[in-house]
Each structure stands twice: as C-alpha cells, then as structure tokens.
Amino acid sequence: MRDEVRTFVIEQLEDMNYDVEEIDDTTTLGPSGVDLESLALADLAVRVEDRYGVKFADDESEKLALMTVGEFTTMVAARVAGSTSDNR
C-alpha cells in the first residue's frame, strides 16, 4: 500500500508542475524540499483524501509541510489500513 501511495503522491506532484526528478523518501514536502506552499500542500492533501478516503485535520498542514515524502506516504498508508480495518 505504501508504494502505491508514494507513486500516487509523486504523480500528483508532477501534475501540479513540480519537478519530481530528485524526489526521494527523504525529501521534505515543505521548504528545502519539494517546496510546497500552503495552497499546494492543501491541494495535495485534497487529492490524497479524494483518492484514498482519508482525512486531514485543518491544523495538520504545518505538520505535513515538515514531513518527508516517506513519512507522508507511510502516514497515509497507515490511515488507509486503519480505515479499512474499521470498516470490516
């Protein structure tokens, strides 16, 4: 699941016109990494929410900006797994 989420995130960043050539799991989403600004980060979060049915609280945006791509994809995959097991 994590690899699927990671692929989706990279595809979305590319769709949002970010250079994804140098992105790896240690690249931060915010400054000094992908450099997503708050609106772009919100856009990515909405795309992930729509695709995987997970939700991000409004107060999580600052936390997301400090995460690496690897941390973000792991968190999303864990939330997806948690919501799947809750629905059984």
C-alpha angles and dihedrals in degrees: 000000000000092000090050091051091047092051090049093049092050091048091051093049089051090048088052088056098254120144105249098177095100098034117120135155092281095055112109119230094224133046118346090024130047085342097220112180120216096270093048090048090051089049091052091047091051091049090051091046091051094047100042104023094237123135132221120205117235091244092057096075095090090047091050092052090058095049125098120235088254094052092047095049092046091051093049092047090050092050091048090050090047094050091047092053090046090057096054 
